[in-house]
Amino acid sequence: TLTPHYDPRVEEFVVNEVLSVFKQAEEEEAAASEHDPLVLILQEQLPTQKAEQELLKEEVKNLTESQHHVI
């Protein structure tokens, strides 16, 4: 029969595997927190685009109201 015994090579392998998983997770998290230049540009443009969208909504509303007055 086989009896279990302690093998330091197995422990070393398991520890290295676990550490590599943690390291990979940290690297992925770091990469996710770094902003792509395109993302930064889009973030800068967002307030302007929102303002333009609000102006367009207001214009559509005014046009719709003026059409109701004509009819």
Residue pairs with C-beta under 8 A, 6 or more apart in sequence:
35 43
